Amino acid sequence: MNIFSYNNPLSTKELLSLVDENFFNIVDTKRKLTRFTRIFIDAFCREHGVTPADFVTAEFKDNCFAYYSGENMLIEINSAYTRSYSEAVRTKNYYFVFHYFDTILHELRHHLQNTSAKELNPIIKNVTRVSRNYFVDDMFYSASYGMHPLELDARYQPYNLLKDNSAIGKYFYSKNYIEFEIEKHKKQNMQVVEILKNKDFNNIKYIAKPRTALKACVKQIALKNGLTFVGTQSEVVSKEEKANDKKLNKAIAKEIAPKFFEKTFKTSTLSDEENSNINEEYKEFNKSFHSKIKNFVPDLENKFDLDAVEFEKED
């Protein structure tokens, strides 16, 4: 069977099973990588009953790995991935494979959000609907990017689908991933409750139906957790209300990505040697990836960028 045929009948599960210890032998060129990705995206969308997302590589001048355009149903990935792929193949760097498929599945989750796929959590479905309003979208992203419900949901999908993968599943349990993909984002705090109470949010026209549905979802989560939810902001917010809302935001986050908030996910389950090896792979991936970005200007608040700068100094 030719797995690179666009008429390939393999399922998403079967395609992911090929992401194993022999992946670099099967997908040994950047052309094969992009074709495998196209086939994977088509299979994923077909199984979820949504319109296939378009897929292209694009020139980014920063460390943005990928971008999903809901209007165009388009996934753009940084061309630094394909440009650095030959180095990943040569060194058998499975951190690249992990990072790449984590990114693709992240953007595919945004595609499911945008197309209102049936299996979406009601919170996610309704946040997506209200966020079609520009001002609401800005409210959510300004409040917290890392704990934006749609971003948390998009980070959780790759974990769910890849955590048991024989070749790259272990990377989710590394110190590197837990520190910078879980704990770092948690510190930003989710602010869904505050937005739903915001006067400006409640005065926005044309989102009444999804806004009401979203508030009903939050109220249900509050009741399930012994908390309260009132959809309007008090003139004077008491300490008790602040404490309640903080717990409610955390309960909403747990509803979206339950495993990420278990105590067992706070520390790596890998050995020191495994963590050390993964960190070395991360360094090599980072260095190679950034070397392929034209006119790269590091973001001094981003660890991935800062590490790239440090690796260059070491040379």
C-alpha positions in Angstrom: 0.0 0.0 0.0 1.3 3.5 -0.9 0.6 5.6 2.2 1.5 8.7 0.3 -1.5 8.3 -2.1 -4.1 11.1 -1.7 -6.7 8.3 -2.1 -5.3 6.7 0.9 -8.0 4.8 2.9 -6.0 4.8 6.2 -7.8 6.2 9.3 -6.3 8.9 11.6 -5.5 6.1 14.2 -3.7 4.1 11.5 -1.8 7.1 10.3 -0.7 8.0 13.8 0.4 4.4 14.4 3.0 5.1 11.6 4.4 7.9 13.8 6.7 5.3 15.5 10.4 4.4 15.8 10.5 3.9 12.0 8.9 7.2 11.1 12.0 8.8 9.7 12.6 5.7 7.5 9.1 6.0 6.0 8.9 9.8 5.9 12.4 10.7 5.0 12.0 14.0 3.1 10.2 17.3 3.6 8.1 16.5 0.6 6.9 13.3 2.1 6.3 15.1 5.4 4.0 17.6 3.8 2.2 14.9 1.8 1.7 12.8 4.9 0.4 15.9 6.7 -2.1 16.6 3.9 -3.4 13.0 4.0 -3.6 13.1 7.8 -5.6 16.3 7.8 -8.0 15.0 5.2 -8.5 11.7 7.2 -9.0 13.7 10.5 -11.6 16.0 9.0 -13.4 13.2 7.2 -13.8 11.2 10.4 -15.1 14.3 12.3 -17.6 15.2 9.6 -16.2 18.6 8.8 -14.9 20.4 5.7 -11.2 19.6 5.2 -8.9 22.4 6.3 -6.5 23.7 3.7 -2.8 23.4 4.6 0.2 25.5 3.5 3.7 26.3 4.7 4.3 30.0 5.2 7.1 32.5 6.0 7.0 33.7 9.6 9.6 36.1 11.0 9.0 35.1 14.6 8.6 31.9 16.6 5.0 31.4 15.7 4.8 27.7 14.8 1.4 27.8 13.0 -1.7 29.8 12.5 -5.3 28.8 11.8 -7.5 31.1 9.8 -11.2 30.4 10.6 -12.4 32.6 7.7 -10.4 30.7 5.2 -10.3 27.3 7.0 -6.6 27.4 6.5 -3.8 25.9 8.6 -0.5 27.7 7.9 2.7 26.2 9.5 6.0 27.9 9.8 8.2 26.9 6.8 11.0 26.5 9.4 9.6 23.1 10.1 10.1 21.8 6.6 13.4 23.6 6.2 14.8 22.0 9.3 13.3 18.5 8.6 16.4 17.1 6.9 18.4 17.8 10.0 15.8 16.1 12.2 15.9 13.1 9.9 19.7 13.0 10.0 19.9 13.1 13.8 16.7 11.1 14.4 15.3 13.9 16.5 11.9 12.7 17.8 11.4 16.0 19.6 10.8 17.4 16.2 8.2 14.7 15.4 6.5 15.4 18.8 6.5 19.1 18.3 5.3 18.9 14.7 2.3 16.7 15.4 1.4 18.5 18.6 1.2 21.7 16.4 -0.8 20.1 13.6 -3.3 18.6 16.0 -3.5 21.9 17.9 -4.5 23.7 14.7 -6.9 21.0 13.7 -8.7 21.5 17.0 -9.1 25.1 16.2 -10.6 23.9 12.9 -13.1 21.7 14.8 -14.0 24.7 17.0 -14.5 26.9 14.0 -16.8 24.3 12.3 -18.7 23.5 15.4 -17.9 19.8 15.4 -20.5 17.7 17.3 -18.1 16.4 19.9 -17.0 19.8 21.3 -17.6 20.6 24.9 -20.6 23.0 25.2 -18.3 25.5 26.9 -16.0 25.5 23.8 -18.8 25.5 21.3 -20.4 28.6 22.9 -17.1 30.5 23.5 -16.4 30.0 19.8 -19.8 31.4 18.9 -19.5 34.5 21.0 -15.9 35.0 19.9 -17.0 35.5 16.3 -17.6 39.0 17.5 -14.3 40.9 17.2 -14.7 42.7 20.5 -15.5 39.5 22.4 -12.5 37.7 20.8 -10.3 40.5 21.9 -11.6 40.3 25.4 -10.8 36.6 25.8 -7.3 36.9 24.2 -6.5 40.0 26.2 -7.6 38.4 29.5 -5.4 35.4 29.1 -3.9 33.7 26.0 -2.5 30.7 27.8 -5.8 30.0 29.7 -8.1 31.1 26.9 -10.7 28.3 26.7 -10.1 27.7 23.0 -6.3 27.5 23.4 -6.5 25.2 26.4 -8.9 22.9 24.5 -6.5 23.0 21.5 -3.5 22.1 23.7 -5.5 19.2 25.2 -6.3 17.5 21.9 -2.7 16.5 21.0 -2.2 15.1 24.5 -5.4 13.0 24.2 -4.4 11.6 20.8 -0.7 11.2 21.3 -0.1 10.4 25.0 0.0 6.6 24.4 2.1 6.8 21.2 5.1 4.5 21.5 7.6 7.0 20.0 6.5 10.4 21.2 3.9 10.0 24.0 6.5 10.2 26.7 7.3 13.8 25.7 4.1 15.0 27.3 5.4 13.7 30.7 8.8 15.4 30.4 9.9 18.3 32.6 10.2 20.5 29.5 6.5 20.0 28.6 5.1 20.2 32.1 7.0 23.3 32.9 6.4 25.3 29.8 3.1 23.9 28.4 1.2 23.2 31.6 2.5 25.1 34.7 3.5 28.3 32.8 0.0 28.7 31.3 -1.8 27.9 34.6 -0.1 30.9 36.1 -2.0 33.2 33.7 -5.3 32.3 35.3 -8.5 31.7 33.4 -10.9 34.7 33.4 -14.1 33.4 31.8 -16.3 34.3 34.8 -15.0 37.9 34.9 -15.8 38.3 31.1 -19.3 36.9 31.5 -20.0 39.4 34.2 -18.4 42.3 32.3 -20.9 45.1 31.5 -19.4 45.7 28.0 -19.6 42.0 27.2 -23.3 41.9 28.2 -24.1 45.0 26.1 -22.8 43.6 22.9 -25.6 42.9 20.4 -26.1 39.9 18.1 -24.6 37.4 20.5 -27.5 37.0 22.9 -28.2 33.4 22.2 -24.7 31.9 22.5 -24.0 34.3 25.5 -27.1 32.9 27.3 -26.0 29.3 26.4 -22.5 30.0 27.7 -23.7 31.4 31.0 -26.0 28.3 31.4 -22.9 26.1 30.9 -21.0 28.0 33.5 -23.9 27.9 36.0 -24.1 24.1 35.5 -20.4 23.8 36.3 -20.8 26.0 39.3 -23.7 23.9 40.7 -21.7 20.7 40.1 -18.8 22.1 42.2 -20.8 23.6 45.0 -20.2 27.2 43.7 -22.4 30.0 42.6 -22.6 32.0 39.4 -24.4 35.3 38.8 -24.1 36.7 35.3 -23.7 40.3 36.2 -20.9 42.2 38.0 -21.6 43.4 41.6 -21.0 47.0 42.2 -18.7 46.0 45.1 -17.0 42.7 44.7 -16.5 41.0 48.0 -13.6 38.7 49.0 -16.0 35.8 49.0 -17.2 36.5 45.5 -13.6 36.8 44.2 -12.7 33.5 45.9 -15.8 31.8 44.4 -15.0 33.1 40.9 -11.4 32.0 41.1 -12.5 28.5 42.0 -15.2 28.5 39.3 -12.6 29.5 36.6 -10.5 26.6 37.7 -13.5 24.3 37.5 -14.2 25.5 34.0 -10.5 24.8 33.0 -10.8 21.3 34.5 -13.9 20.7 32.5 -12.0 21.5 29.3 -8.7 19.7 30.1 -9.2 17.5 33.2 -5.9 15.6 33.1 -3.8 18.7 33.0 -5.1 19.7 36.4 -4.5 16.4 38.2 -1.8 16.5 40.9 0.1 13.7 39.0 0.7 16.1 36.1 2.7 18.5 38.2 6.0 16.5 38.1 7.6 14.5 35.4 7.2 10.7 35.6 10.3 10.2 33.4 13.7 9.3 34.7 16.5 11.9 35.0 18.2 10.3 32.0 15.0 10.4 29.9 14.4 14.1 30.8 18.1 14.9 30.0 17.9 13.2 26.6 14.6 15.0 25.7 16.1 18.3 26.8 19.1 17.8 24.4 16.7 17.0 21.6 14.7 20.1 22.4 17.9 22.2 22.2 18.8 20.8 18.9 15.3 21.2 17.5 15.1 24.8 18.8 18.5 25.7 17.3 17.8 24.1 13.9 14.2 25.6 13.7 15.3 29.1 14.5 18.2 29.0 12.1 15.6 28.5 9.3 13.6 31.6 10.2 14.6 34.6 8.0 15.4 37.8 9.8 14.5 36.2 13.1 13.9 38.8 16.0 13.6 37.0 19.4 10.7 37.8 21.7 12.5 38.5 25.0 9.6 37.2 27.0 9.5 33.8 25.3 11.6 31.0 26.6 11.8 29.2 23.3 13.3 32.3 21.7 15.6 33.0 24.6 16.9 29.5 24.5 17.6 29.9 20.8 19.7 33.0 21.5 21.6 31.1 24.3 22.3 28.2 21.9 23.8 30.6 19.4 26.1 32.1 22.1 27.3 28.6 23.0 28.5 28.1 19.5 
